[in-house]
Amino acid sequence: MKNLEEQYLQGDYLTEEKRKESWSQEDDAYFIYAYQKYEDIPVFHEMMSIARVMAYDTPDNAPIQAIYSTRGIETLGISGVYEFEKGKQQVLLKPFEDIAAVVEEKFENILNDADYEVTRAKFYERVYLDEGQKYKADPIWYFEVVENNISKSVTLINAETGKEIFLQ
């Protein structure tokens, strides 16, 4: 918890006045998080599809989060957990090479001298609300791309159509 407090202070999420006076072993805690899986495929939950800052596959964006200490569960948050219905039709996925080519083309077409590196690629089942406000699920590829070893961004590609999914 002391480490988390330091991060919050450095990120201007916490002021010095709110800082805890002293820390003891009783204050030690574990941050526990989990992502849902459906048929062994991780679920890219709805909130991750809404905004770029929420799209990162990190513990902070996990739909299940808890802080556990010697006092027990300090906080517990559960959101974005879904019950899936198995469909009858099969979906044909584009080969990974075709999906990777879409990402490569996107970054090659950016008119700057930056170097781009894909540092992570992961297959997901993306849950989102369609135009009729009904839940839908699509297979996607998640790519983390680092620009000049400094800034990181997320690119999502529909694994069935090969089209990029644009986040706001």
N, C-alpha and C positions, 0 to 999 in steps of 0.2 A: 504494500500500500504506500510505503514511503517512496518507492520508485515511481509509482503512478502519480503521486502528489508532485514530485519533481517534474515529471513530464507535463503535467497540467500547468504548473507555474511557468515553465519555459514556453509553453504554447499559449500563454495568456488566457487560459481557461479558469485559472484560480488566482486570487490575489494573495499577497503576503499576509494580510490580516486574517484570512481564513485558514492559514497553514496550521497544522496540528503542532502543539508545543513540543511534544516528545513522543517517540515511538518505542514500543516494547515488542517482545516476541508474540504477545497476544494479538498484535496488530498485523502479523504476517498473514498473508492471504494468497489464495490461488485464484487466477482468472480462468474460468472454464468456459469453453465455447463449443458449439456444434453446428454443423450444416446437415440438412436433411438429404437423404439419398432415396432414389426411387429406382428399383432394379439395379442397384450398384452404380447408378449415375448420380453425381451430386446435383442438387437442385439450386439453380440460380434464382433466388426468390424475387418476388415482385419489386421490393424496394431497391434491389440492385439494378433493376431495369429502368428506374425513373430518372436518376441523375448520375452524371459522371463520377461525382465524389463518392457515391454509394456503390459503384460498380466493382470496386476492388475486392478480390477474394482475400479478405483479411479477418482476423478475429473481431475487429471493431464492427464489421458489417454482418457478422453471423446472426442468424435469426434466434439462436438460443445462446444466452450468456448468463453466467452466474459468477459471483464472487463468494468464495468459501474461506472462512477463517476458523480459528479455534472456537469461536462463538457460534459456529454453524453457518448456514447460508445467509450472507449479508444482503445480497440482491439477487434477483432472478428475473430474467426477461425472456419471454417466449413470444415470437411473432413470425409471421410468414411461414407457417408449417401447413402443408397441404395434404389432402387426401386425393389420390389420383385414381382415375377410372381407366382401365386398360381398354384401348381401342382395338378394333378388329382389323383395320387396314395397316399394312406395313409401310414404313417410310423409307425411301431410298436416299441414302446419304451420299453427298459428293465425296470423292476421295480427298484425303487430307492434303495431298499435293495441290489440288485445285483450290482448296480453301486458303492454304498458305500463299498461293500465287496472288489471291485477291489482296491479302495483307501486304505482300511485297509491292504490288502495283500501287496501292494506296500511298505508301511511304516514298516510293520512287517518284511519284508525281508531285510531291511537295517541293516547291521551288526554294530550297535553301541548301546550305552546305553541311547540314547536320548529318551525323551518323546515327542510324537507328538500329537497335538490336532487339529482337524478340527474346525476352528472358524467360517467358513462361507461356505454355499453351495447355489448355485444359478443356475437356469436353463436359458439357452441362446439359441439363434439361431446364430450359428457361420458362418461368411462369410469369405471365403478364395479363393485364386486362385488355381485351380487344376493344374495337370501336363501340360495340354494344354493351360494354362493361361486364363481359363474361370472361371467366378465367380460361386461358388457353395455355398450352405448353408446346414448346418447339425445341428441337435439339440445336445447340449452338456450340461454336468454338470460341473460347475466351483467350485473348492474347494480351499479355502485358508487354508493352514496347517502351524501351528506354531511349531517350534522345540525348546524345552526347554524354552518356554516363551521368546525367543529372536528373532530368525530369522523366517521370513515368506516366504512361497513359494506358487506357484499356480500349481494345478494339474487339467488337463482337461480330461474329459472322454466323448467319443462319446455316447450319450444316446440311440442310436439305436444298435450299435455293442457291447458296453461295453468295447471298447479298449481305452487305454490311447492315447492322442494326445501329441506328444513330441514337445516341443518348443526349439528353438536354444538359 
